[in-house]
Amino acid sequence: MILYTVLPLEDVLEGIDEEPTPTMMLSLNGLTLEVEQLEGFQARVVRLHSTDPEYYLVAHCQPGSIIHLGEF
């Protein structure tokens, strides 16, 4: 595979040897979210599994959003 980039190789391969953060799947109002557990009862949305583009505009479903697991 050839990767064409202006970034230095060190930046491209940064973190390649690290283990990925464990994630879990949650169901929120019929949506499936992939989240990573944070401290307490909080989680960060990693990925939204939906084909409906309307759900990507919902603030609490966007990747990077913090949700409270006590709300489920």
ZIVENHU-V69483 format. One record per pair of residues at least 6 apart in sequence whose C-alpha atoms are under 7 Angstrom apart, sorted by sequence separation. I is the first residue (numbers start at 0). J is the second residue. D is the distance in whole Angstrom. If there is no record, write none. Layout:
BEGIN
I|J|D ; I|J|D
END
This chain:
BEGIN
25|31|6 ; 26|32|6 ; 36|42|5 ; 37|43|7 ; 55|61|6 ; 24|31|7 ; 25|32|5 ; 35|42|5 ; 36|43|7 ; 59|66|7 ; 24|32|6 ; 25|33|6 ; 34|42|6 ; 35|43|5 ; 24|33|5 ; 34|43|5 ; 35|44|7 ; 23|33|6 ; 24|34|6 ; 34|44|4 ; 35|45|7 ; 22|33|6 ; 23|34|6 ; 33|44|6 ; 34|45|5 ; 22|34|5 ; 23|35|6 ; 32|44|7 ; 33|45|5 ; 34|46|7 ; 22|35|4 ; 33|46|5 ; 47|60|7 ; 21|35|6 ; 22|36|7 ; 32|46|6 ; 33|47|6 ; 32|47|5 ; 31|47|6 ; 32|48|6 ; 44|60|7 ; 46|62|6 ; 31|48|5 ; 44|61|7 ; 45|62|5 ; 44|62|5 ; 45|63|6 ; 30|49|7 ; 44|63|5 ; 43|63|6 ; 44|64|5 ; 43|64|6 ; 44|65|6 ; 43|65|5 ; 42|65|6 ; 43|66|6 ; 41|65|7 ; 42|66|5 ; 41|66|6 ; 42|67|6 ; 41|67|5 ; 42|68|7 ; 40|67|6 ; 41|68|6 ; 40|68|5 ; 40|69|6
END
